[in-house]
Amino acid sequence: MAIVKSKLLEQLSKNYPNFLKKDLEKFTNIILSEIKLTLKRGERVELRGFGVFSTKTQKARISRNPKTGEKVHTKKKNVIHFKMAKGMFKKLNNNEE
C-alpha cells in the first residue's frame, strides 16, 4: 500500500500535535516543491539516510506497442532516478535493528 500526502500529513499531525495542520501542510508543500524545482534544474537532491534523487536523459528510440506490435518513435525525455541510502537498504532488508 502506498502512502498518500493526506496520510503523511495525518501522521505528522499525530507526531507533532503542537503544530497546526495547515502549517504542516505548508511545510510539506514547500519541501516537495523544492525537490521538484531542483530536479527540473537538473540538480541532485540528497536526503541523508534516505537516498538521492537525480535526473537522467533517456535517448530517443524506436519502441514497440505491445498490443499491436507496431513500431513507435519515442522522443528523448528526462526521467527521475532514485538511489537508496545504505542505511535505508539495511532497514528494508532487516540487516539493522
Backbone as a printed PyTorch tensor [residue, N CA C, xyz], in Angstrom:
tensor([[[  0.8430,  -1.1830,   0.0000],
         [  0.0000,   0.0000,   0.0000],
         [  0.8850,   1.2410,   0.0000]],

        [[  0.5840,   2.1620,  -0.8540],
         [  1.3510,   3.3980,  -0.9640],
         [  0.8530,   4.4140,   0.0520]],

        [[  1.7350,   5.3080,   0.4340],
         [  1.3200,   6.3880,   1.3280],
         [  1.0020,   7.6040,   0.4630]],

        [[ -0.1020,   8.2320,   0.7670],
         [ -0.5090,   9.4350,   0.0430],
         [ -0.2490,  10.6460,   0.9360]],

        [[ -0.2460,  11.8060,   0.3190],
         [  0.0940,  13.0280,   1.0420],
         [ -0.8190,  13.2700,   2.2380]],

        [[ -2.0980,  12.9770,   2.1060],
         [ -3.0320,  13.1910,   3.2120],
         [ -2.6960,  12.2950,   4.4070]],

        [[ -2.2930,  11.0430,   4.1460],
         [ -1.9010,  10.1290,   5.2240],
         [ -0.5950,  10.5800,   5.8670]],

        [[  0.3210,  11.1070,   5.0600],
         [  1.5700,  11.6310,   5.5840],
         [  1.3000,  12.8120,   6.5200]],

        [[  0.4150,  13.7270,   6.0940],
         [  0.0580,  14.8750,   6.9310],
         [ -0.6340,  14.4380,   8.2130]],

        [[ -1.4660,  13.4240,   8.1190],
         [ -2.1490,  12.8840,   9.2860],
         [ -1.1400,  12.3280,  10.2920]],

        [[ -0.1500,  11.5990,   9.7990],
         [  0.8890,  11.0270,  10.6570],
         [  1.7460,  12.1260,  11.2840]],

        [[  2.0780,  13.1480,  10.5000],
         [  2.8480,  14.2730,  11.0350],
         [  2.0830,  15.0030,  12.1330]],

        [[  0.7750,  15.1840,  11.9320],
         [ -0.0160,  15.8910,  12.9540],
         [ -0.1400,  15.0650,  14.2310]],

        [[ -0.1180,  13.7260,  14.1140],
         [ -0.1170,  12.8770,  15.3110],
         [  1.2120,  12.9800,  16.0580]],

        [[  2.3100,  12.9930,  15.2960],
         [  3.6360,  13.0500,  15.9100],
         [  3.9780,  14.4290,  16.4540]],

        [[  3.4230,  15.4690,  15.8650],
         [  3.6950,  16.8460,  16.2870],
         [  2.3840,  17.5760,  16.5530]],

        [[  1.7100,  17.2690,  17.6600],
         [  0.3880,  17.8570,  17.9270],
         [  0.4200,  19.3630,  18.1980]],

        [[  1.5940,  19.9090,  18.5500],
         [  1.6720,  21.3430,  18.8370],
         [  1.7310,  22.2020,  17.5740]],

        [[  1.9040,  21.5850,  16.3870],
         [  1.8790,  22.3280,  15.1290],
         [  0.4720,  22.2780,  14.5430]],

        [[  0.0570,  23.3780,  13.9430],
         [ -1.2290,  23.3990,  13.2630],
         [ -1.1560,  22.5610,  11.9940]],

        [[ -2.2660,  21.9280,  11.6560],
         [ -2.3020,  21.0530,  10.4790],
         [ -2.0060,  21.8400,   9.1950]],

        [[ -2.4980,  23.0820,   9.1210],
         [ -2.2600,  23.8820,   7.9190],
         [ -0.7860,  24.2640,   7.7890]],

        [[ -0.0930,  24.4530,   8.9320],
         [  1.3350,  24.7530,   8.8880],
         [  2.1320,  23.5360,   8.4260]],

        [[  1.7530,  22.3530,   8.8990],
         [  2.4110,  21.1280,   8.4600],
         [  2.1970,  20.9050,   6.9640]],

        [[  1.0120,  21.2420,   6.4730],
         [  0.7190,  21.1020,   5.0470],
         [  1.5680,  22.0640,   4.2260]],

        [[  1.6980,  23.3130,   4.6980],
         [  2.5440,  24.2940,   4.0060],
         [  3.9960,  23.8180,   3.9690]],

        [[  4.4750,  23.3220,   5.1050],
         [  5.8410,  22.8340,   5.2130],
         [  6.0890,  21.6840,   4.2410]],

        [[  5.1620,  20.7480,   4.1890],
         [  5.2770,  19.6040,   3.2830],
         [  5.2450,  20.0600,   1.8260]],

        [[  4.3630,  20.9880,   1.5060],
         [  4.2710,  21.5030,   0.1350],
         [  5.5570,  22.2230,  -0.2820]],

        [[  6.1600,  22.9720,   0.6460],
         [  7.4080,  23.6810,   0.3560],
         [  8.5200,  22.6780,   0.0560]],

        [[  8.6300,  21.6500,   0.8800],
         [  9.6740,  20.6420,   0.6730],
         [  9.4980,  19.9460,  -0.6670]],

        [[  8.2830,  19.4970,  -0.9700],
         [  8.0300,  18.7930,  -2.2280],
         [  8.2530,  19.6910,  -3.4410]],

        [[  7.8500,  20.9540,  -3.3460],
         [  8.0470,  21.8500,  -4.4870],
         [  9.5250,  22.1610,  -4.6980]],

        [[ 10.3020,  22.2720,  -3.6150],
         [ 11.7430,  22.4970,  -3.7510],
         [ 12.4290,  21.2970,  -4.3910]],

        [[ 11.9920,  20.0990,  -4.0270],
         [ 12.5460,  18.8880,  -4.6580],
         [ 12.2340,  18.9000,  -6.1450]],

        [[ 10.9880,  19.2250,  -6.5020],
         [ 10.5870,  19.2710,  -7.9170],
         [ 11.3990,  20.3050,  -8.6990]],

        [[ 11.5340,  21.5130,  -8.1250],
         [ 12.2680,  22.5790,  -8.8180],
         [ 13.7400,  22.2280,  -8.9930]],

        [[ 14.3360,  21.6180,  -7.9870],
         [ 15.7420,  21.2340,  -8.0650],
         [ 15.9490,  20.1780,  -9.1420]],

        [[ 15.0580,  19.1910,  -9.2030],
         [ 15.1570,  18.1650, -10.2360],
         [ 14.9200,  18.7560, -11.6220]],

        [[ 14.0190,  19.7220, -11.7170],
         [ 13.7370,  20.3640, -13.0020],
         [ 14.9620,  21.1170, -13.5190]],

        [[ 15.7680,  21.6700, -12.5930],
         [ 17.0050,  22.3580, -12.9680],
         [ 18.1120,  21.3710, -13.3310]],

        [[ 17.8800,  20.0830, -13.1070],
         [ 18.8680,  19.0640, -13.4320],
         [ 19.8590,  18.8000, -12.3160]],

        [[ 19.5570,  19.2540, -11.1130],
         [ 20.4480,  19.0540,  -9.9740],
         [ 20.0050,  17.8520,  -9.1520]],

        [[ 20.9100,  17.3620,  -8.3010],
         [ 20.6220,  16.2210,  -7.4160],
         [ 19.9500,  16.6970,  -6.1350]],

        [[ 19.1320,  15.8170,  -5.5620],
         [ 18.5320,  16.0670,  -4.2480],
         [ 18.9650,  14.9150,  -3.3500]],

        [[ 19.7310,  15.2420,  -2.3140],
         [ 20.2240,  14.2130,  -1.4010],
         [ 19.5550,  14.3800,  -0.0480]],

        [[ 18.8670,  13.3310,   0.3870],
         [ 18.2520,  13.3010,   1.7100],
         [ 19.0230,  12.2640,   2.5150]],

        [[ 19.8890,  12.7330,   3.4080],
         [ 20.7740,  11.8390,   4.1560],
         [ 19.9690,  10.7760,   4.8930]],

        [[ 20.4120,   9.5450,   4.7820],
         [ 19.7480,   8.4280,   5.4320],
         [ 18.5490,   7.8920,   4.6610]],

        [[ 18.1570,   8.5770,   3.5980],
         [ 17.0180,   8.1460,   2.7960],
         [ 17.4580,   7.7560,   1.3940]],

        [[ 18.0570,   8.7200,   0.6730],
         [ 18.5190,   8.4200,  -0.6690],
         [ 18.7720,   9.6690,  -1.4930]],

        [[ 19.0910,   9.4510,  -2.7630],
         [ 19.4130,  10.5440,  -3.6780],
         [ 18.4850,  10.4770,  -4.8880]],

        [[ 17.8720,  11.6040,  -5.2280],
         [ 17.0760,  11.7480,  -6.4380],
         [ 17.9170,  12.5010,  -7.4590]],

        [[ 17.9210,  12.0340,  -8.6960],
         [ 18.6070,  12.7450,  -9.7630],
         [ 17.8380,  12.5090, -11.0620]],

        [[ 18.1890,  13.2710, -12.0810],
         [ 17.5290,  13.0870, -13.3730],
         [ 18.5180,  12.5040, -14.3680]],

        [[ 17.9970,  11.6870, -15.2550],
         [ 18.7850,  11.1180, -16.3390],
         [ 18.0100,  11.3350, -17.6240]],

        [[ 18.7380,  11.4760, -18.7180],
         [ 18.0980,  11.6780, -20.0120],
         [ 18.0270,  10.3430, -20.7420]],

        [[ 16.8190,   9.9810, -21.1540],
         [ 16.6230,   8.7790, -21.9640],
         [ 16.6710,   9.1930, -23.4240]],

        [[ 17.4710,   8.5230, -24.1840],
         [ 17.6150,   8.8510, -25.6040],
         [ 16.3320,   8.5410, -26.3700]],

        [[ 16.1610,   9.2240, -27.4930],
         [ 15.0460,   8.9140, -28.3890],
         [ 15.3020,   7.5270, -28.9770]],

        [[ 14.2460,   6.7590, -29.1240],
         [ 14.4180,   5.4010, -29.6290],
         [ 13.1590,   4.9260, -30.3460]],

        [[ 13.2940,   3.8030, -30.9820],
         [ 12.1320,   3.1710, -31.6070],
         [ 11.7100,   2.0250, -30.6900]],

        [[ 10.4890,   2.0990, -30.2110],
         [  9.9660,   1.0480, -29.3400],
         [  8.7660,   0.4100, -30.0260]],

        [[  8.1720,  -0.5450, -29.3630],
         [  7.0300,  -1.2520, -29.9510],
         [  5.8090,  -1.1390, -29.0550]],

        [[  4.6620,  -1.0190, -29.6910],
         [  3.3960,  -1.0840, -28.9750],
         [  3.1600,  -2.5570, -28.6600]],

        [[  3.0950,  -2.9430, -27.3760],
         [  2.9720,  -4.3630, -27.0530],
         [  1.6560,  -4.9890, -27.5210]],

        [[  0.6320,  -4.1790, -27.6570],
         [ -0.6700,  -4.7080, -28.0720],
         [ -0.7050,  -5.0320, -29.5650]],

        [[ -0.1570,  -4.1170, -30.3740],
         [ -0.2440,  -4.3010, -31.8260],
         [  1.0780,  -4.7280, -32.4600]],

        [[  2.1870,  -4.5310, -31.7460],
         [  3.4900,  -4.8460, -32.3100],
         [  4.0030,  -3.7660, -33.2460]],

        [[  3.2540,  -2.6850, -33.3880],
         [  3.6080,  -1.5870, -34.2800],
         [  4.7910,  -0.7980, -33.7110]],

        [[  5.7000,  -0.3330, -34.5820],
         [  6.8390,   0.4780, -34.1600],
         [  6.3620,   1.8750, -33.7880]],

        [[  6.8900,   2.3760, -32.6930],
         [  6.5150,   3.7030, -32.2060],
         [  7.7970,   4.4770, -31.9340]],

        [[  7.8650,   5.7190, -32.3820],
         [  9.0190,   6.5790, -32.1190],
         [  8.8130,   7.2530, -30.7660]],

        [[  9.7430,   6.9980, -29.8500],
         [  9.6870,   7.6000, -28.5190],
         [ 10.6920,   8.7390, -28.4840]],

        [[ 10.2480,   9.9140, -28.0620],
         [ 11.1100,  11.0960, -28.0120],
         [ 12.0720,  11.0200, -26.8350]],

        [[ 13.1130,  11.8470, -26.8990],
         [ 14.0640,  11.9880, -25.7990],
         [ 13.3150,  12.5670, -24.5970]],

        [[ 13.6130,  12.0600, -23.3960],
         [ 12.9180,  12.5760, -22.2140],
         [ 13.8000,  12.4430, -20.9800]],

        [[ 13.4960,  13.2490, -19.9920],
         [ 14.1760,  13.1850, -18.7010],
         [ 13.3650,  12.3140, -17.7650]],

        [[ 14.0540,  11.4470, -17.0200],
         [ 13.3960,  10.5780, -16.0510],
         [ 14.0810,  10.7520, -14.7010]],

        [[ 13.3470,  10.4590, -13.6410],
         [ 13.8950,  10.5720, -12.2910],
         [ 14.5170,   9.2470, -11.9010]],

        [[ 15.7180,   9.3350, -11.3540],
         [ 16.4380,   8.1590, -10.8740],
         [ 16.5770,   8.2970,  -9.3550]],

        [[ 16.3170,   7.2120,  -8.6250],
         [ 16.4420,   7.2200,  -7.1660],
         [ 17.4280,   6.1570,  -6.7390]],

        [[ 18.3800,   6.5420,  -5.9040],
         [ 19.3170,   5.5800,  -5.3400],
         [ 19.1590,   5.6200,  -3.8250]],

        [[ 18.8380,   4.4860,  -3.2630],
         [ 18.5750,   4.3630,  -1.8430],
         [ 19.8800,   4.4610,  -1.0410]],

        [[ 19.7980,   5.0810,   0.1460],
         [ 20.9420,   5.1570,   1.0390],
         [ 21.2180,   3.7840,   1.6470]],

        [[ 22.4670,   3.5470,   2.0180],
         [ 22.8390,   2.2500,   2.5870],
         [ 22.0590,   1.9470,   3.8550]],

        [[ 21.8680,   2.9630,   4.7010],
         [ 21.1150,   2.7660,   5.9410],
         [ 19.6730,   2.3650,   5.6710]],

        [[ 19.0620,   2.9730,   4.6800],
         [ 17.6870,   2.6280,   4.3070],
         [ 17.6300,   1.2040,   3.7570]],

        [[ 18.6200,   0.8410,   2.9530],
         [ 18.6780,  -0.5100,   2.3990],
         [ 18.7510,  -1.5440,   3.5200]],

        [[ 19.5870,  -1.2680,   4.5100],
         [ 19.7330,  -2.1970,   5.6380],
         [ 18.4370,  -2.3130,   6.4260]],

        [[ 17.7550,  -1.1990,   6.6360],
         [ 16.4900,  -1.2330,   7.3800],
         [ 15.4240,  -2.0130,   6.6160]],

        [[ 15.3500,  -1.8290,   5.3060],
         [ 14.3640,  -2.5300,   4.4990],
         [ 14.6180,  -4.0330,   4.4400]],

        [[ 15.8840,  -4.3980,   4.5150],
         [ 16.2410,  -5.8100,   4.4270],
         [ 16.5140,  -6.4290,   5.7910]],

        [[ 16.1040,  -5.7670,   6.8450],
         [ 16.2110,  -6.2590,   8.2320],
         [ 17.6380,  -6.6240,   8.6280]],

        [[ 18.6150,  -5.9290,   8.0770],
         [ 20.0080,  -6.1510,   8.4690],
         [ 20.4040,  -5.2630,   9.6340]],

        [[ 19.5580,  -4.3100,   9.9390],
         [ 19.8480,  -3.3830,  11.0350],
         [ 18.6520,  -3.3570,  11.9600]],

        [[ 18.9120,  -3.2990,  13.2400],
         [ 17.8230,  -3.3240,  14.2160],
         [ 17.3060,  -1.9560,  14.5490]]])
